């Protein structure tokens, strides 16, 4: 159990001189952090800056090598998540800790059963959750399985799970990474309501606009140290970005546009696909990609963008439509397949890097060869030495850190995982690149890098299709924008005629 010692006043949590080393990596290097009670405090930094390690220490996942922790004015020792929960600390992880096959109610009950009479425990918990949902506005269908819940509702469930266990301090790790703009705004309303009721919130995010919109104070970390700390008043997006990266960052419009597009490299017409329940996910979608342009696809998640990427990449065969690529034409039932796509110089960066882009237990050198194994085959054997060498070269060129091909794929931050996947898919010089959510959960320095690579591909004559739920990203990257709603393309505009307001109306189903 947590131990208590000397007492001080005025902070919900105070960390002093926190140091943590993993082998040769100094993750935290003398970090001080003070969080006022009843505030929203942002913690930002590049991937690998040490912010997640710091929160893992506060939540009991890792012990600090040096330093002290104070909660509500008392020095404490936290050796496990159980200790943290007992002290009123809750954490919502970027990748939710939920069991898909269990109901929402049973997910909250799991690990807190308190005896063998589950029926009585379940009823008591339902009463407490109903009261908490009424108080906070965090509405969740308690009897639905987690697999049935959309992402926003799963996140509300995670927050409820922490609050019902008595959390007065809530750590949120990249809470909007997989949310739609509407879900994000709904979350912000909830967080403001929680702040009003006295909950202290620690917000880890890469999205600096969210910090400015929501937080009372912010701490910026770089290379394991605090480089900026203070109230949000007077902070600017450019100032925060420069503090994070250590130099000025160029994002958004103002980057040179590409030249006039060239020949048509991919054309799709009349794509239709219904899922197993007969719901139309693609409803007559047509598009064209030309050399030397980036086409952005905007839309609320779940309006056919993912199915469109899969159809164009050969992972999904539509029931109707046709596709022209590399001088060949494909129609159902003889649709494009991924192996043929690669021979025709089409590459694909999937939306979900964990489920589709990497094998997390594999060393990175094996993940770096996924889908390209044929190029490493010699007399029926894979050339492991060349695979390692190519992975090392990819890491160097795409600034993947740490530069160790032998580390497990799961050991790398999200931004470095994404850069490796982009390196793998562009290594052979594709003519057409399909990219889903290129910078989801990625820090601002990696965003700048990835955007630069996509523009370089465009300027080298490739056609790039970018699907993103971030309108800022679409406006920053695209030369032309398609908007999808209800499985259809409801608008097509040059980026010069686009704004968040215009795209937002189209995303809502208004036809241009």
C-alpha positions, 0 to 999 in steps of 0.5 A, spaced: 500 500 500 502 507 498 506 510 504 505 517 507 510 521 510 511 529 510 506 534 508 505 540 504 500 544 501 497 547 495 498 541 489 494 535 487 500 532 485 507 534 485 513 530 482 520 532 484 527 530 481 524 524 478 529 520 474 528 514 470 533 510 466 532 504 461 539 501 459 542 507 456 536 511 455 535 516 460 527 517 460 526 522 465 532 527 467 530 530 474 523 532 472 519 537 476 512 537 475 506 541 480 499 540 478 494 545 481 487 541 484 481 542 479 485 544 473 486 541 466 494 540 466 497 539 459 503 535 458 506 535 451 513 533 448 515 529 442 515 521 442 520 519 446 521 526 450 519 522 457 512 524 458 509 517 458 514 514 462 513 520 467 505 518 467 507 511 468 511 512 474 505 516 477 501 511 476 505 505 479 507 502 472 515 503 473 518 505 480 523 512 479 530 511 480 530 518 484 525 523 486 519 524 490 511 524 489 506 528 493 499 527 492 494 532 496 500 534 500 503 528 502 509 524 500 507 517 497 510 511 495 507 508 489 509 501 487 503 499 483 497 501 479 493 499 485 497 504 490 495 509 485 488 507 485 487 507 492 490 514 492 485 517 487 489 516 481 486 514 475 489 513 468 485 512 461 490 509 456 491 511 449 489 503 447 483 502 451 484 496 457 477 493 455 475 486 454 471 486 447 466 480 449 464 483 456 458 488 457 460 495 459 458 494 466 462 487 467 468 491 464 467 496 470 466 490 475 472 486 472 478 486 478 473 490 483 468 484 484 469 484 492 466 477 493 463 472 490 456 474 490 456 477 483 449 479 482 449 483 488 455 487 486 453 488 479 446 491 481 450 496 486 455 498 481 449 499 476 446 504 481 453 507 482 454 508 475 447 511 473 448 516 478 455 518 476 453 518 468 447 523 470 452 527 474 458 527 469 454 526 462 458 520 461 453 516 457 454 509 456 450 503 454 452 498 460 448 492 457 452 493 450 458 489 449 464 493 448 465 490 441 458 494 440 460 500 442 463 506 438 470 509 440 467 515 443 463 511 448 469 506 449 473 512 452 467 514 456 467 507 459 474 508 461 473 514 464 467 512 468 471 506 470 476 510 473 471 515 476 467 510 479 473 507 483 474 514 486 479 517 481 480 525 483 486 525 479 485 523 472 491 521 467 488 521 459 493 519 454 492 521 447 485 521 448 483 524 442 487 520 437 482 516 435 476 520 435 472 524 430 471 532 431 464 531 434 467 526 439 473 530 441 468 536 442 463 532 446 469 529 450 472 536 451 465 538 454 465 532 459 472 534 461 470 541 463 464 538 467 469 534 471 474 540 472 468 544 475 466 538 479 473 538 482 477 533 478 484 534 476 486 532 469 493 531 466 492 531 459 498 528 454 497 529 447 500 531 441 495 536 439 497 543 441 490 546 439 487 542 444 492 544 449 490 551 448 483 550 447 482 546 454 488 546 459 489 551 464 497 550 464 502 546 460 508 542 461 513 541 455 518 536 455 524 534 451 529 529 451 527 527 458 527 534 461 522 540 462 523 545 458 517 550 458 512 550 464 507 555 466 499 557 465 496 557 458 495 564 458 500 567 453 502 561 450 502 560 443 501 554 438 508 556 435 511 557 441 509 550 444 511 547 437 518 550 438 519 548 445 517 541 443 522 540 438 527 545 439 527 549 433 521 552 429 516 547 425 513 548 419 506 546 419 500 547 415 498 552 409 504 556 407 508 550 404 509 550 397 504 547 393 506 542 387 506 543 380 500 542 375 498 534 376 500 530 370 498 523 367 492 519 370 495 513 374 489 510 378 482 511 376 476 508 380 469 508 377 462 506 381 465 502 386 460 499 391 460 494 397 455 492 402 458 489 408 455 482 411 449 486 414 447 489 407 449 496 409 452 500 403 459 502 405 461 504 398 455 507 394 458 509 387 465 512 389 469 514 383 475 518 383 482 519 379 489 520 382 494 523 377 502 524 378 504 529 382 498 531 386 496 529 393 489 528 394 486 528 401 479 524 403 476 528 409 470 525 412 467 523 419 470 516 421 466 510 418 463 513 412 467 509 407 474 512 407 477 505 410 473 501 405 475 505 399 483 504 401 482 497 402 478 496 395 484 501 392 489 497 395 486 490 393 484 488 400 477 488 399 473 486 392 467 491 391 461 487 388 461 493 383 465 497 379 472 498 376 479 500 377 484 502 372 492 501 374 498 501 371 495 499 364 491 494 367 483 494 368 480 490 374 473 488 375 469 483 380 470 478 381 477 478 378 479 484 383 486 487 384 490 483 390 496 486 394 501 482 391 499 485 384 498 492 387 506 491 389 508 489 382 504 495 379 508 500 384 502 501 388 504 502 396 499 502 402 500 505 409 494 502 413 490 506 418 491 501 423 499 501 424 498 495 430 493 491 427 495 491 419 502 495 419 506 491 424 507 484 427 508 487 434 512 482 437 517 481 431 523 485 431 523 491 427 527 488 421 522 483 420 516 488 420 520 492 415 520 486 410 512 485 411 509 484 404 516 484 401 519 478 403 519 475 396 525 480 394 529 477 400 528 470 398 534 466 395 533 459 393 527 458 398 531 462 404 530 469 406 536 473 406 536 475 414 542 479 413 540 484 407 533 485 411 537 487 417 541 492 413 535 495 409 531 496 416 538 500 418 538 504 412 530 505 413 531 507 420 537 512 418 533 515 412 527 516 416 530 518 423 527 512 426 529 512 433 532 508 437 536 506 431 536 498 433 533 493 428 533 488 433 528 491 438 521 489 438 516 493 434 512 494 440 518 497 443 518 503 439 513 509 440 507 510 435 511 516 431 517 511 430 513 505 428 509 510 423 515 512 420 518 505 419 512 503 415 512 509 411 519 508 409 518 500 408 512 502 403 516 508 399 522 504 399 521 501 392 519 508 389 511 507 388 508 510 383 501 511 387 501 511 395 495 510 399 496 513 406 490 512 412 491 516 418 498 518 416 499 522 423 494 519 428 497 519 435 504 522 432 508 528 435 509 535 432 516 533 429 514 527 426 508 530 423 513 535 420 517 529 417 512 525 415 508 531 411 515 532 408 516 525 405 509 525 402 510 532 399 517 529 396 513 523 393 508 528 390 514 532 387 517 526 385 511 524 380 507 520 385 500 520 386 498 520 393 491 519 396 491 521 404 485 519 408 485 523 415 480 525 420 484 531 421 482 537 417 488 541 419 492 535 416 488 535 409 488 542 409 496 542 410 497 536 405 492 536 399 492 539 392 485 537 391 480 534 397 474 529 396 469 529 402 465 522 403 459 522 407 454 515 407 459 511 403 459 517 397 463 522 395 459 528 396 464 534 394 470 535 390 474 541 391 481 544 390 484 546 396 484 553 395 477 553 396 477 549 402 476 551 409 474 547 416 467 550 415 466 548 408 469 541 409 465 540 415 458 542 412 460 537 406 462 532 412 455 533 415 452 530 408 451 537 404 452 536 397 457 541 393 
